[in-house]
């Protein structure tokens, strides 16, 4: 009897030691940011793009037309934009996943309610400005992705800022 009791306790101890920890480790975005930045720099180099600049956030932007005026977007602005969004596919422009080329497309949300990469890139434009944004996944849809965009996807957006109104 003692033999079976000892064997039972040993089995329970073994099972308890193998219990899976259900608490996920906190997400650390930095390793993915390094991967994304390396991908963006490789893309720029492979395509001989030398006029792209990197914002302090890590978003790269390439301004083709800065626009006119002195007012710039703020975190609370409501922009009117035309855009096309692409997945970065190695050193080539990947699949277009979203676009709106209309001159009257106005977000129903403030800048602060969109992916942060848009704000970091659009803040360099004035009314009528155009740019290409290279957005690391952490400033886009992160590790989970969204609406057909895979997790950890680096995104490229061609954007034109037609107008914007100030917000509170």
Secondary structure, DSSP 8 states (H G I E B T S, - for coil): -HHHHHHHHHHHHHHHHT----S------HHHHHHHHHHHHHHHHHTT--S-EE-TTS-EEEEEE--BSS----TT-EEEEEEEEEEEETTEEEEEEEEE--TT-B-SS-GGGS-HHHHHHHTT--BT-EEEEEE-GGGTTGGG-BTTB-TT--EEEEEEEEEEE---
